């Protein structure tokens, strides 16, 4: 047993034209897409490419930031690269004249047959499942020599998020968010590219970043 030093996986990332985030680790690549519900109804998506007829009235990428405006809310996103994770902060502002429900999801596509999926820390063989676990708000796909994980960071997401799998789509979603009239809420989650076959690398990196390891 030895002390674990800070991890530095050699990953890169970029924002794609449609607002999705591309994460690369060696030869491995993931596209992290997001979607936010509207009252139209429908979804304002952040995908690989800009969509024709999208609910976004405006969508602008500037360096590490993204800003978008839909009919009833504005989105401001900031990306911060840390040595072992990519931190995504979304600020959602209700621009309507009433309290506004805004469901959202962040997801990526993986090959479920190539490894093991863990939701809330437990292995999931089922094709589709969701888990609400504020103590372990994680979605993790481990392959034979690498993995990709997501974790809810802020109090709201940790309390309300569902870690989910829908066949090869995995991610984090919240079906219960309501933003008060004229209010802004800030939500945080992280993407961890894992350069290991050991899922405890993911667990220990989160514990170290949350400063909850025993000394």
Backbone as a printed PyTorch tensor [residue, N CA C, xyz], in Angstrom:
tensor([[[  0.8560,  -1.1820,   0.0000],
         [  0.0000,   0.0000,   0.0000],
         [  0.8920,   1.2320,   0.0000]],

        [[  0.7040,   2.0990,  -0.9810],
         [  1.5370,   3.2930,  -1.0950],
         [  0.6380,   4.5080,  -1.2810]],

        [[  1.1280,   5.7010,  -0.9170],
         [  0.3370,   6.9080,  -1.1620],
         [  0.1010,   7.0980,  -2.6560]],

        [[ -1.0890,   7.5620,  -2.9900],
         [ -1.4350,   7.8100,  -4.3910],
         [ -1.1960,   9.2760,  -4.7000]],

        [[ -0.3310,   9.5480,  -5.6470],
         [ -0.0570,  10.9270,  -6.0370],
         [ -1.0980,  11.3950,  -7.0550]],

        [[ -1.1250,  12.6740,  -7.3160],
         [ -2.0900,  13.2370,  -8.2540],
         [ -1.9290,  12.6130,  -9.6320]],

        [[ -3.0640,  12.2690, -10.2420],
         [ -3.0480,  11.6360, -11.5510],
         [ -2.9850,  12.6920, -12.6520]],

        [[ -2.3130,  12.3430, -13.7490],
         [ -2.2060,  13.2550, -14.8810],
         [ -2.3860,  12.4930, -16.1930]],

        [[ -3.5950,  11.9740, -16.4430],
         [ -3.8250,  11.3060, -17.7220],
         [ -3.6360,  12.2810, -18.8820]],

        [[ -3.0450,  11.7990, -19.9430],
         [ -2.7220,  12.6580, -21.0780],
         [ -3.9460,  12.8010, -21.9950]],

        [[ -4.9200,  13.5750, -21.5400],
         [ -6.1450,  13.7450, -22.3190],
         [ -6.2220,  15.1560, -22.8940]],

        [[ -6.9760,  15.2750, -23.9650],
         [ -7.2440,  16.5770, -24.5790],
         [ -8.7440,  16.6880, -24.8000]],

        [[ -9.2160,  17.9200, -24.9840],
         [-10.6360,  18.1190, -25.2100],
         [-10.8290,  19.3410, -26.0990]],

        [[-12.0170,  19.4610, -26.6650],
         [-12.3890,  20.6540, -27.4200],
         [-13.9070,  20.7100, -27.5120]],

        [[-14.4210,  21.9280, -27.7010],
         [-15.8440,  22.1010, -27.9460],
         [-16.1130,  21.9730, -29.4430]],

        [[-17.1330,  21.2100, -29.7860],
         [-17.4980,  21.0060, -31.1780],
         [-18.4920,  22.0850, -31.6150]],

        [[-18.6790,  22.2810, -32.9340],
         [-19.5260,  23.3770, -33.4210],
         [-20.9350,  23.3940, -32.8470]],

        [[-21.4790,  22.2180, -32.5340],
         [-22.8270,  22.1640, -31.9920],
         [-22.9010,  22.3030, -30.4850]],

        [[-21.7290,  22.4600, -29.8320],
         [-21.7050,  22.6670, -28.3950],
         [-21.3160,  21.4510, -27.5860]],

        [[-21.2730,  20.2680, -28.1950],
         [-20.8310,  19.0720, -27.4760],
         [-19.3380,  19.1760, -27.1710]],

        [[-18.8700,  18.3170, -26.2730],
         [-17.4590,  18.3060, -25.8730],
         [-16.8260,  16.9970, -26.3330]],

        [[-15.7480,  17.1100, -27.0640],
         [-14.9790,  15.9350, -27.4740],
         [-13.8230,  15.7430, -26.5050]],

        [[-13.7060,  14.5340, -25.9530],
         [-12.6270,  14.1930, -25.0320],
         [-11.8420,  13.0340, -25.6410]],

        [[-10.5020,  13.1930, -25.7070],
         [ -9.6480,  12.1460, -26.2510],
         [ -8.6000,  11.7440, -25.2270]],

        [[ -8.3790,  10.4370, -25.1230],
         [ -7.3350,   9.8730, -24.2780],
         [ -6.6350,   8.8070, -25.1030]],

        [[ -5.4280,   9.1210, -25.6070],
         [ -4.7560,   8.2050, -26.5180],
         [ -5.5960,   8.0090, -27.7640]],

        [[ -5.9040,   6.7340, -28.0920],
         [ -6.7140,   6.4290, -29.2650],
         [ -8.2090,   6.4030, -28.9600]],

        [[ -8.5720,   6.7290, -27.7430],
         [ -9.9690,   6.6490, -27.3250],
         [-10.6260,   8.0300, -27.4050]],

        [[-11.8940,   8.0340, -27.8030],
         [-12.5960,   9.2990, -28.0400],
         [-14.0340,   9.1890, -27.5700]],

        [[-14.4810,  10.2230, -26.8680],
         [-15.8700,  10.2940, -26.4180],
         [-16.4440,  11.6560, -26.7870]],

        [[-17.7300,  11.6760, -27.1330],
         [-18.4530,  12.9150, -27.3810],
         [-19.4730,  13.0780, -26.2580]],

        [[-19.2980,  14.1300, -25.4470],
         [-20.2140,  14.3980, -24.3470],
         [-21.2670,  15.3890, -24.8400]],

        [[-22.4850,  14.8970, -25.0360],
         [-23.5860,  15.7290, -25.5050],
         [-24.4700,  16.1350, -24.3280]],

        [[-25.1530,  17.2540, -24.4720],
         [-26.0690,  17.7290, -23.4380],
         [-27.3980,  18.1160, -24.0840]],

        [[-28.4510,  18.1050, -23.2740],
         [-29.7690,  18.5170, -23.7490],
         [-30.5430,  19.1160, -22.5830]],

        [[-31.3360,  20.1500, -22.8720],
         [-32.1090,  20.8710, -21.8660],
         [-33.5480,  20.9770, -22.3660]],

        [[-34.4990,  20.6170, -21.5040],
         [-35.8950,  20.6160, -21.9250],
         [-36.4160,  22.0370, -22.0990]],

        [[-37.3490,  22.1850, -23.0030],
         [-38.0310,  23.4600, -23.2120],
         [-39.5350,  23.2480, -23.0320]],

        [[-40.2520,  24.3240, -22.8890],
         [-41.7040,  24.2220, -22.7180],
         [-42.4430,  24.2440, -24.0540]],

        [[-41.7080,  24.1250, -25.1470],
         [-42.3160,  24.2240, -26.4880],
         [-43.3180,  23.1110, -26.8190]],

        [[-43.1190,  21.8180, -26.5890],
         [-42.0260,  21.1540, -25.8900],
         [-40.9000,  20.7940, -26.8470]],

        [[-39.8670,  20.1710, -26.3090],
         [-38.7220,  19.7690, -27.0980],
         [-37.4550,  19.9430, -26.2820]],

        [[-36.3240,  19.7120, -26.9300],
         [-35.0310,  19.7580, -26.2500],
         [-34.0750,  20.6780, -26.9980]],

        [[-33.3880,  21.5080, -26.2370],
         [-32.2990,  22.3260, -26.7810],
         [-31.0190,  21.5130, -26.6080]],

        [[-30.4670,  21.0500, -27.7070],
         [-29.3520,  20.1050, -27.6600],
         [-28.0030,  20.7910, -27.8770]],

        [[-26.9850,  20.2430, -27.2280],
         [-25.5920,  20.5600, -27.5220],
         [-24.9800,  19.2890, -28.0990]],

        [[-24.8830,  19.2310, -29.4310],
         [-24.3890,  18.0420, -30.1160],
         [-23.1370,  18.3310, -30.9090]],

        [[-22.7770,  17.4130, -31.7860],
         [-21.5640,  17.5840, -32.5950],
         [-21.7210,  18.7430, -33.5750]],

        [[-22.9050,  18.8740, -34.1520],
         [-23.1470,  19.9090, -35.1510],
         [-24.3620,  20.7340, -34.7580]],

        [[-24.4170,  21.9680, -35.2540],
         [-25.5950,  22.8030, -35.0330],
         [-26.7880,  22.1950, -35.7660]],

        [[-27.9380,  22.2000, -35.1040],
         [-29.1380,  21.5970, -35.6650],
         [-30.0050,  22.6420, -36.3620]],

        [[-30.5270,  22.2790, -37.5070],
         [-31.4920,  23.1560, -38.1760],
         [-32.7870,  23.1740, -37.3690]],

        [[-33.3550,  24.3390, -37.1990],
         [-34.5880,  24.4520, -36.4390],
         [-34.4200,  24.2260, -34.9530]],

        [[-33.2260,  24.4250, -34.4470],
         [-32.9450,  24.2010, -33.0260],
         [-33.6990,  25.1950, -32.1580]],

        [[-34.1030,  24.7810, -30.9300],
         [-34.7210,  25.7350, -29.9890],
         [-33.7840,  26.8460, -29.5400]],

        [[-32.4710,  26.6790, -29.7660],
         [-31.5450,  27.7650, -29.4100],
         [-31.7750,  28.9580, -30.3260]],

        [[-32.0570,  30.0950, -29.7360],
         [-32.1640,  31.3290, -30.5270],
         [-30.7700,  31.8370, -30.8770]],

        [[-29.8090,  31.5830, -29.9810],
         [-28.4110,  31.9070, -30.2430],
         [-27.5510,  30.8870, -29.5140]],

        [[-26.3960,  30.5850, -30.0970],
         [-25.4520,  29.6400, -29.5000],
         [-24.0570,  30.0610, -29.9330]],

        [[-23.2200,  30.4100, -28.9410],
         [-21.9050,  30.9720, -29.2570],
         [-20.8220,  30.2930, -28.4200]],

        [[-19.7340,  29.8960, -29.0980],
         [-18.5830,  29.2960, -28.4400],
         [-17.4420,  30.2960, -28.4540]],

        [[-16.8490,  30.4900, -27.2810],
         [-15.7320,  31.4200, -27.1620],
         [-14.6750,  30.8090, -26.2370]],

        [[-13.6410,  30.2250, -26.8100],
         [-12.5750,  29.6320, -26.0060],
         [-13.0940,  28.5280, -25.1120]],

        [[-12.9750,  28.7190, -23.7810],
         [-13.4220,  27.7170, -22.8250],
         [-14.8910,  27.9050, -22.4360]],

        [[-15.5620,  28.8490, -23.0710],
         [-16.9270,  29.1880, -22.6740],
         [-17.9220,  28.9150, -23.7900]],

        [[-19.1720,  28.7680, -23.3820],
         [-20.2870,  28.6180, -24.3130],
         [-21.4510,  29.4150, -23.7500]],

        [[-22.1680,  30.0730, -24.6030],
         [-23.3710,  30.7860, -24.1740],
         [-24.4900,  30.4870, -25.1620]],

        [[-25.6700,  30.2490, -24.6120],
         [-26.8270,  29.9640, -25.4390],
         [-28.0630,  30.6150, -24.8690]],

        [[-29.0200,  30.8990, -25.7370],
         [-30.2730,  31.5110, -25.3180],
         [-31.4270,  30.7720, -25.9830]],

        [[-32.3400,  30.2600, -25.1610],
         [-33.5550,  29.6180, -25.6570],
         [-34.7490,  30.4950, -25.2810]],

        [[-35.9510,  30.0160, -25.5220],
         [-37.1360,  30.8560, -25.3400],
         [-37.3070,  31.3320, -23.8990]],

        [[-37.0140,  30.4670, -22.9180],
         [-37.3030,  30.8070, -21.5250],
         [-36.0930,  30.7560, -20.5980]],

        [[-34.9210,  30.4620, -21.1310],
         [-33.7370,  30.4120, -20.2790],
         [-32.4750,  30.7070, -21.0790]],

        [[-31.4640,  31.1670, -20.3560],
         [-30.1300,  31.3580, -20.9170],
         [-29.1800,  30.3500, -20.2730]],

        [[-28.1780,  29.9380, -21.0290],
         [-27.1630,  29.0110, -20.5360],
         [-25.7890,  29.6320, -20.7080]],

        [[-25.0070,  29.6050, -19.6390],
         [-23.6050,  30.0080, -19.6850],
         [-22.7780,  28.8220, -19.2020]],

        [[-21.8770,  28.3320, -20.0360],
         [-21.0580,  27.1640, -19.6760],
         [-19.5860,  27.5510, -19.6510]],

        [[-18.8820,  27.0500, -18.6330],
         [-17.4420,  27.2490, -18.5140],
         [-16.7640,  25.8970, -18.3510]],

        [[-15.7040,  25.6750, -19.1110],
         [-14.9120,  24.4480, -19.0110],
         [-13.5760,  24.7670, -18.3570]],

        [[-13.1670,  23.9180, -17.4300],
         [-11.8710,  24.0820, -16.7720],
         [-11.1430,  22.7520, -16.7890]],

        [[ -9.9550,  22.7430, -17.3930],
         [ -9.1740,  21.5120, -17.4410],
         [ -8.3120,  21.3830, -16.1930]],

        [[ -8.5330,  20.3270, -15.4310],
         [ -7.6580,  19.9500, -14.3320],
         [ -6.8100,  18.7700, -14.7790]],

        [[ -5.7820,  18.4390, -14.0150],
         [ -4.8640,  17.3730, -14.4270],
         [ -5.5770,  16.0540, -14.6780]],

        [[ -6.5780,  15.7380, -13.8650],
         [ -7.2020,  14.4210, -13.9710],
         [ -8.6760,  14.4630, -14.3540]],

        [[ -9.2210,  15.6610, -14.6400],
         [-10.6430,  15.7310, -14.9610],
         [-10.9550,  17.0340, -15.6880]],

        [[-12.0780,  17.0220, -16.3910],
         [-12.5980,  18.2180, -17.0310],
         [-13.8220,  18.6500, -16.2420]],

        [[-13.7850,  19.8580, -15.6740],
         [-14.8940,  20.3900, -14.8890],
         [-15.7850,  21.2390, -15.7790]],

        [[-17.0690,  20.9380, -15.7680],
         [-18.0570,  21.6860, -16.5530],
         [-19.0080,  22.3850, -15.5890]],

        [[-19.1280,  23.6880, -15.7240],
         [-20.0510,  24.4680, -14.9080],
         [-21.1000,  25.0910, -15.8170]],

        [[-22.3620,  24.7770, -15.5670],
         [-23.4930,  25.3390, -16.3080],
         [-24.2450,  26.3090, -15.4050]],

        [[-24.4550,  27.5240, -15.8900],
         [-25.2780,  28.4970, -15.1850],
         [-26.5530,  28.7000, -16.0140]],

        [[-27.6960,  28.2820, -15.4410],
         [-28.9860,  28.3780, -16.1280],
         [-29.7880,  29.5080, -15.5080]],

        [[-30.1870,  30.4760, -16.3270],
         [-30.9490,  31.6290, -15.8620],
         [-32.3630,  31.5730, -16.4300]],

        [[-33.3360,  31.6390, -15.5600],
         [-34.7360,  31.6500, -15.9630],
         [-35.1050,  33.0560, -16.4520]],

        [[-35.4130,  33.1820, -17.7320],
         [-35.7820,  34.4830, -18.3040],
         [-37.2840,  34.6100, -18.5320]],

        [[-38.0620,  33.6340, -18.0500],
         [-39.5110,  33.6720, -18.2250],
         [-40.1490,  34.4480, -17.0750]],

        [[-41.4780,  34.5140, -17.0720],
         [-42.1980,  35.2470, -16.0260],
         [-42.8270,  34.3120, -14.9970]],

        [[-42.2700,  33.0750, -14.8930],
         [-42.7850,  32.1030, -13.9220],
         [-41.6710,  31.1280, -13.5670]],

        [[-41.8680,  30.3600, -12.5030],
         [-40.9160,  29.3020, -12.1940],
         [-40.8380,  28.3410, -13.3840]],

        [[-39.6310,  27.8510, -13.6680],
         [-39.4150,  27.1100, -14.9190],
         [-38.7890,  25.7450, -14.6660]],

        [[-39.4770,  24.6540, -15.0590],
         [-38.8350,  23.3390, -15.0150],
         [-37.8330,  23.2190, -16.1690]],

        [[-36.6360,  22.7560, -15.8510],
         [-35.6170,  22.5330, -16.8790],
         [-34.9730,  21.1830, -16.6130]],

        [[-35.4590,  20.1580, -17.2750],
         [-34.7780,  18.8640, -17.2070],
         [-33.5100,  18.9510, -18.0510]],

        [[-32.5020,  18.1820, -17.6800],
         [-31.2890,  18.1620, -18.5060],
         [-30.6170,  16.8050, -18.4190]],

        [[-29.7540,  16.5420, -19.3960],
         [-28.9650,  15.3110, -19.3900],
         [-27.6260,  15.5730, -20.0670]],

        [[-26.6040,  14.8850, -19.5860],
         [-25.2670,  14.8980, -20.1730],
         [-24.9180,  13.4390, -20.4490]],

        [[-24.5660,  13.1140, -21.6820],
         [-24.4280,  11.7020, -22.0320],
         [-23.3610,  11.4980, -23.0880]],

        [[-22.8640,  10.2610, -23.1350],
         [-21.9120,   9.8640, -24.1680],
         [-22.2270,   8.4360, -24.5860]],

        [[-21.7290,   8.0490, -25.7490],
         [-21.9900,   6.7100, -26.2800],
         [-20.7500,   5.8350, -26.0880]],

        [[-20.9580,   4.6220, -25.5850],
         [-19.8710,   3.6830, -25.3430],
         [-20.2690,   2.3150, -25.8920]],

        [[-19.2880,   1.4190, -25.9550],
         [-19.5470,   0.0360, -26.3410],
         [-19.7190,  -0.7720, -25.0580]],

        [[-20.9510,  -1.0240, -24.6800],
         [-21.2120,  -1.7130, -23.4190],
         [-20.6230,  -3.1310, -23.4060]],

        [[-20.4860,  -3.7280, -24.5710],
         [-19.9760,  -5.1040, -24.6400],
         [-18.4710,  -5.1760, -24.3830]],

        [[-17.7960,  -4.0150, -24.4270],
         [-16.3370,  -4.0060, -24.3180],
         [-15.8460,  -3.8550, -22.8840]],

        [[-16.7710,  -3.7290, -21.9270],
         [-16.3220,  -3.5280, -20.5570],
         [-17.4780,  -3.6260, -19.5860]],

        [[-17.3390,  -2.9690, -18.4490],
         [-18.3420,  -3.0290, -17.3870],
         [-18.8030,  -1.6240, -17.0290]],

        [[-20.1210,  -1.4490, -16.9560],
         [-20.6990,  -0.1720, -16.5670],
         [-21.0460,  -0.2030, -15.0840]],

        [[-20.7260,   0.9070, -14.4000],
         [-21.0790,   1.0620, -12.9860],
         [-21.9370,   2.3190, -12.8340]],

        [[-23.0670,   2.1620, -12.1850],
         [-23.9300,   3.3000, -11.8470],
         [-24.0250,   3.3770, -10.3250]],

        [[-23.6990,   4.5320,  -9.7590],
         [-23.7140,   4.6560,  -8.3170],
         [-22.7830,   3.6850,  -7.6290]],

        [[-21.7090,   3.2880,  -8.3260],
         [-20.7190,   2.3870,  -7.7480],
         [-21.0020,   0.9100,  -7.9290]],

        [[-22.1370,   0.5370,  -8.5220],
         [-22.5010,  -0.8710,  -8.6670],
         [-22.5160,  -1.2800, -10.1350]],

        [[-22.0480,  -2.4990, -10.4480],
         [-22.0640,  -2.9590, -11.8380],
         [-23.4850,  -3.1360, -12.3460]],

        [[-23.6890,  -2.7710, -13.6140],
         [-25.0270,  -2.7950, -14.2150],
         [-24.9960,  -3.6310, -15.4870]],

        [[-25.5670,  -4.8440, -15.4600],
         [-25.6410,  -5.6450, -16.6900],
         [-26.8750,  -5.3320, -17.5290]],

        [[-27.8960,  -4.6930, -16.9200],
         [-29.1480,  -4.4300, -17.6370],
         [-28.9290,  -3.4410, -18.7710]],

        [[-29.6760,  -3.5680, -19.8710],
         [-29.5470,  -2.6180, -20.9800],
         [-29.8970,  -1.1880, -20.5820]],

        [[-30.9560,  -1.0340, -19.7670],
         [-31.4060,   0.3040, -19.3760],
         [-31.6830,   0.3260, -17.8840]],

        [[-31.1390,   1.3550, -17.2250],
         [-31.3300,   1.4780, -15.7860],
         [-30.9350,   2.8840, -15.3680]],

        [[-31.5460,   3.3870, -14.2920],
         [-31.1180,   4.6490, -13.7100],
         [-30.9770,   4.4720, -12.2100]],

        [[-30.0570,   5.2300, -11.6280],
         [-29.7550,   5.1080, -10.2120],
         [-29.6560,   6.4920,  -9.5990]],

        [[-30.3940,   6.7360,  -8.5060],
         [-30.2630,   7.9750,  -7.7560],
         [-29.5290,   7.6610,  -6.4670]],

        [[-28.3000,   8.1690,  -6.3510],
         [-27.4630,   7.8510,  -5.2020],
         [-26.5980,   9.0590,  -4.8930]],

        [[-27.0710,   9.9290,  -4.0070],
         [-26.3300,  11.1380,  -3.6870],
         [-24.9950,  10.8790,  -3.0400]],

        [[-24.8390,   9.6990,  -2.4060],
         [-23.5550,   9.3580,  -1.7910],
         [-22.5160,   8.9680,  -2.8310]],

        [[-22.9690,   8.3790,  -3.9390],
         [-22.0570,   7.9630,  -5.0220],
         [-22.6820,   8.3790,  -6.3540]],

        [[-22.6800,   9.6800,  -6.6630],
         [-23.3700,  10.1780,  -7.8550],
         [-22.5150,  10.0320,  -9.1130]],

        [[-22.2100,   8.7810,  -9.4770],
         [-21.2360,   8.5320, -10.5410],
         [-21.7840,   7.6010, -11.6110]],

        [[-21.3060,   7.8370, -12.8270],
         [-21.4910,   6.9410, -13.9640],
         [-20.1040,   6.6070, -14.4860]],

        [[-19.7760,   5.3190, -14.5940],
         [-18.4160,   4.9100, -14.9670],
         [-18.4670,   3.7210, -15.9090]],

        [[-17.7630,   3.8460, -17.0310],
         [-17.5990,   2.7420, -17.9680],
         [-16.1330,   2.3580, -18.0000]],

        [[-15.8300,   1.1280, -17.5560],
         [-14.4450,   0.6510, -17.5200],
         [-14.2060,  -0.3730, -18.6170]],

        [[-13.1400,  -0.1290, -19.4130],
         [-12.6910,  -1.0650, -20.4350],
         [-11.4820,  -1.8360, -19.8810]],

        [[-10.7870,  -2.5820, -20.7480],
         [ -9.6850,  -3.4010, -20.2580],
         [ -8.4640,  -2.5820, -19.8600]],

        [[ -8.2850,  -1.3840, -20.4310],
         [ -7.1110,  -0.5870, -20.0710],
         [ -7.4100,   0.8920, -19.9030]],

        [[ -8.6980,   1.2620, -19.8940],
         [ -9.0620,   2.6720, -19.7670],
         [-10.5330,   2.7750, -19.3590]],

        [[-10.9780,   4.0040, -19.1470],
         [-12.3730,   4.1910, -18.7940],
         [-12.7830,   5.6460, -18.9340]],

        [[-14.0790,   5.8940, -18.7980],
         [-14.6190,   7.2450, -18.8160],
         [-15.6660,   7.3320, -17.7080]],

        [[-15.5500,   8.3710, -16.8820],
         [-16.4650,   8.5040, -15.7600],
         [-17.0340,   9.9010, -15.6740]],

        [[-18.2200,  10.0050, -15.0840],
         [-18.8580,  11.2950, -14.8260],
         [-19.2910,  11.3250, -13.3720]],

        [[-19.1750,  12.4990, -12.7530],
         [-19.6050,  12.6420, -11.3690],
         [-20.2790,  13.9920, -11.1720]],

        [[-21.4040,  13.9960, -10.4510],
         [-22.0650,  15.2390, -10.0710],
         [-21.2650,  15.9020,  -8.9650]],

        [[-21.0430,  17.2190,  -9.0740],
         [-20.1760,  17.9230,  -8.1350],
         [-20.9380,  18.8230,  -7.1540]],

        [[-21.9580,  19.5240,  -7.6110],
         [-22.6170,  20.4840,  -6.7270],
         [-23.7330,  19.7960,  -5.9350]],

        [[-24.2410,  20.4890,  -4.9060],
         [-25.2260,  19.9010,  -4.0030],
         [-26.5250,  19.5330,  -4.7100]],

        [[-26.9830,  20.3910,  -5.6180],
         [-28.2500,  20.1180,  -6.2980],
         [-28.1360,  18.8720,  -7.1710]],

        [[-27.0860,  18.8100,  -7.9750],
         [-26.9290,  17.6440,  -8.8460],
         [-26.7170,  16.3730,  -8.0350]],

        [[-25.9560,  16.4660,  -6.9580],
         [-25.7130,  15.2680,  -6.1470],
         [-27.0110,  14.7780,  -5.5150]],

        [[-27.8980,  15.6930,  -5.1360],
         [-29.1550,  15.2990,  -4.4990],
         [-30.1780,  14.7840,  -5.5000]],

        [[-30.1850,  15.3390,  -6.7150],
         [-31.2720,  15.0670,  -7.6510],
         [-30.8820,  14.2300,  -8.8630]],

        [[-29.6050,  14.0900,  -9.1500],
         [-29.2330,  13.5000, -10.4400],
         [-29.5290,  12.0100, -10.4930]],

        [[-29.7950,  11.5580, -11.6960],
         [-29.9220,  10.1380, -11.9970],
         [-28.7290,   9.7400, -12.8590]],

        [[-27.9830,   8.7610, -12.4140],
         [-26.9400,   8.1720, -13.2350],
         [-27.6170,   7.0770, -14.0500]],

        [[-27.4890,   7.1410, -15.3730],
         [-28.3450,   6.2920, -16.1950],
         [-27.5830,   5.5990, -17.3160]],

        [[-28.1990,   4.5370, -17.7950],
         [-27.7690,   3.8420, -19.0040],
         [-28.9990,   3.5700, -19.8510]],

        [[-28.8810,   3.8270, -21.1380],
         [-29.9220,   3.5040, -22.1050],
         [-29.2300,   2.8100, -23.2640]],

        [[-29.0470,   1.4990, -23.0970],
         [-28.2200,   0.7110, -24.0110],
         [-26.8060,   1.3120, -24.0480]],

        [[-26.3370,   1.8220, -25.1940],
         [-24.9640,   2.3190, -25.2720],
         [-24.8300,   3.7900, -24.8740]],

        [[-25.9300,   4.4530, -24.5530],
         [-25.8670,   5.8190, -24.0400],
         [-25.7900,   5.7810, -22.5190]],

        [[-24.7910,   6.4640, -21.9590],
         [-24.6570,   6.5140, -20.5080],
         [-24.4480,   7.9680, -20.0960]],

        [[-24.8100,   8.3050, -18.8570],
         [-24.5850,   9.6750, -18.4420],
         [-25.2460,  10.0290, -17.1320]],

        [[-25.4950,  11.3280, -16.9830],
         [-26.1230,  11.9150, -15.8050],
         [-27.2940,  12.7650, -16.2760]],

        [[-28.4220,  12.6790, -15.5540],
         [-29.5520,  13.5200, -15.9120],
         [-30.2910,  13.9620, -14.6530]],

        [[-31.0980,  15.0080, -14.8010],
         [-31.9320,  15.5060, -13.7060],
         [-33.3060,  15.7810, -14.2830]],

        [[-34.3120,  15.0640, -13.7640],
         [-35.6870,  15.2130, -14.2490],
         [-36.5230,  16.1130, -13.3520]],

        [[-35.9150,  16.7040, -12.3060],
         [-36.6980,  17.4020, -11.2950],
         [-36.2780,  18.8520, -11.0620]],

        [[-35.3850,  19.3840, -11.8850],
         [-34.8960,  20.7390, -11.6510],
         [-35.9630,  21.7770, -11.9910]],

        [[-36.1330,  22.7400, -11.0940],
         [-36.9750,  23.9110, -11.3410],
         [-36.1600,  25.1490, -10.9790]],

        [[-36.0690,  26.0880, -11.9070],
         [-35.3550,  27.3480, -11.6720],
         [-36.3930,  28.4280, -11.4130]],

        [[-36.2940,  29.0900, -10.2710],
         [-37.2730,  30.0910,  -9.8930],
         [-37.2900,  31.2720, -10.8510]],

        [[-38.4040,  31.9700, -10.8710],
         [-38.5660,  33.1490, -11.7230],
         [-37.4380,  34.1520, -11.4550]],

        [[-36.7400,  34.5330, -12.5130],
         [-35.6720,  35.5160, -12.4030],
         [-34.4160,  35.0180, -11.7260]],

        [[-34.3350,  33.7100, -11.4370],
         [-33.2030,  33.1600, -10.7030],
         [-32.1930,  32.5080, -11.6390]],

        [[-30.9670,  32.3490, -11.1220],
         [-29.9000,  31.6250, -11.8160],
         [-29.4200,  30.5080, -10.9100]],

        [[-29.2320,  29.3310, -11.4710],
         [-28.6920,  28.2210, -10.7090],
         [-27.4040,  27.7540, -11.3740]],

        [[-26.4110,  27.4060, -10.5650],
         [-25.1180,  26.9610, -11.0700],
         [-24.9520,  25.4750, -10.7800]],

        [[-24.6920,  24.6970, -11.8160],
         [-24.5780,  23.2440, -11.7180],
         [-23.1990,  22.8130, -12.1850]],

        [[-22.6180,  21.8270, -11.4920],
         [-21.2670,  21.3880, -11.8120],
         [-21.2150,  19.8600, -11.9490]],

        [[-20.4970,  19.4170, -12.9680],
         [-20.1630,  17.9920, -13.0450],
         [-18.7970,  17.8580, -13.7010]],

        [[-18.1640,  16.7130, -13.4770],
         [-16.8280,  16.4790, -14.0230],
         [-16.8100,  15.2220, -14.8640]],

        [[-15.9570,  15.2500, -15.8890],
         [-15.6830,  14.0870, -16.7300],
         [-14.2600,  13.6310, -16.4340]],

        [[-14.1170,  12.3660, -16.0850],
         [-12.8130,  11.7860, -15.7550],
         [-12.3880,  10.8010, -16.8350]],

        [[-11.3720,  11.1170, -17.6360],
         [-10.7760,  10.1050, -18.5150],
         [ -9.8170,   9.2520, -17.6690]],

        [[-10.0000,   7.9460, -17.6620],
         [ -9.2400,   7.0540, -16.7850],
         [ -8.2120,   6.2770, -17.6130]],

        [[ -6.9430,   6.4350, -17.2740],
         [ -5.8530,   5.7450, -17.9860],
         [ -5.4200,   4.5100, -17.2040]],

        [[ -6.3670,   3.6470, -16.8780],
         [ -6.1020,   2.4880, -16.0280],
         [ -7.2040,   1.4740, -16.2340]],

        [[ -6.9640,   0.2510, -15.8010],
         [ -7.9940,  -0.7840, -15.8280],
         [ -8.6690,  -0.9270, -14.4670]],

        [[ -8.2310,  -0.1180, -13.4990],
         [ -8.7030,  -0.2360, -12.1220],
         [ -9.7510,   0.8390, -11.8320]],

        [[-10.9880,   0.4280, -11.5750],
         [-12.0440,   1.4140, -11.3250],
         [-11.7990,   2.2050, -10.0520]],

        [[-10.9740,   1.6780,  -9.1490],
         [-10.6740,   2.4300,  -7.9350],
         [ -9.7990,   3.6450,  -8.2140]],

        [[ -9.1760,   3.6980,  -9.3920],
         [ -8.4980,   4.9270,  -9.7930],
         [ -9.5090,   6.0690,  -9.8750]],

        [[-10.6510,   5.7830, -10.4430],
         [-11.7310,   6.7750, -10.5520],
         [-12.2140,   7.1870,  -9.1650]],

        [[-12.4940,   6.2160,  -8.3250],
         [-12.9820,   6.4980,  -6.9750],
         [-11.9710,   7.3150,  -6.1900]],

        [[-10.7200,   6.9170,  -6.2310],
         [ -9.6910,   7.6010,  -5.4420],
         [ -9.4180,   9.0090,  -5.9540]],

        [[ -9.5170,   9.2090,  -7.2560],
         [ -9.3060,  10.5500,  -7.8020],
         [-10.4220,  11.5020,  -7.3370]],

        [[-11.6390,  11.0200,  -7.3270],
         [-12.7330,  11.8510,  -6.8110],
         [-12.5220,  12.1400,  -5.3360]],

        [[-12.1900,  11.1240,  -4.5580],
         [-11.9920,  11.3210,  -3.1070],
         [-10.8700,  12.3270,  -2.8400]],

        [[ -9.8070,  12.2460,  -3.6350],
         [ -8.7040,  13.1950,  -3.4460],
         [ -9.1530,  14.6180,  -3.8010]],

        [[ -9.8900,  14.7590,  -4.8920],
         [-10.3340,  16.0900,  -5.3060],
         [-11.3780,  16.6670,  -4.3560]],

        [[-12.1480,  15.8190,  -3.6910],
         [-13.1290,  16.2760,  -2.7120],
         [-12.5130,  16.4170,  -1.3320]],

        [[-11.2220,  16.0690,  -1.2130],
         [-10.5030,  16.1650,   0.0530],
         [-11.1980,  15.3620,   1.1500]],

        [[-11.5500,  14.1220,   0.8280],
         [-12.2040,  13.2390,   1.8110],
         [-11.4020,  11.9750,   2.0690]],

        [[-10.1470,  11.9130,   1.5900],
         [ -9.3030,  10.7670,   1.9240],
         [ -8.8140,  10.8900,   3.3580]],

        [[ -8.6420,   9.7600,   4.0040],
         [ -8.0750,   9.7670,   5.3400],
         [ -6.6120,  10.1420,   5.2750]],

        [[ -6.1190,  10.8630,   6.2770],
         [ -4.7040,  11.2510,   6.3210],
         [ -3.9910,  10.4270,   7.3740]]])
